């Protein structure tokens, strides 16, 4: 039994010493050469929006504003506070003080030239829908109707996030 262990030890030792031995230039070059180029597979098949850093920040700020407005609408509905609903929704409407999607920002950042028309249409429809929610709340429409409008509006968010990605430039 001792002979088996001694033999295994000797084989292992020679293997380690062989691995540490200096290699010929040819052997070293073979090990150092890069693997053949492999086809790059994109795991995320969404369309990449080609935005520079300022444009990217603009879109991210816009999405955060919509998320904040959504949270305010949901909270207002949960608290049965239609004034809160109207205020939160108005902030994300086309005329709202909370939106950064004003014509001068869009022009200054050349957003119309880089964003696909479908993306812009979804954004516009989302802002218009928040305006409708604000009006519904101001008019005293039932909370259920406003919730259903929010559900429809959030479908734009789901579709947009499923279709587009905004990587770091």
Buried (B, 14 or more C-beta within 10 A) or exposed (E): EEEEEEEEEEEEEEEEEEEEEEEEEEEEEEEEEEEEEEEEEEEEEEEEBEBEEEBBBBBEBBBEBBEBBBEBBBEBBEEEBBEBBBBBBBBBBBEBEBBBBEEEBBEEBEBEEBBEEEBBEBBEEBBEBBBBBBBBBBEEBEBEEBBEBBEEBBEBBEEBEEBBEBEEE
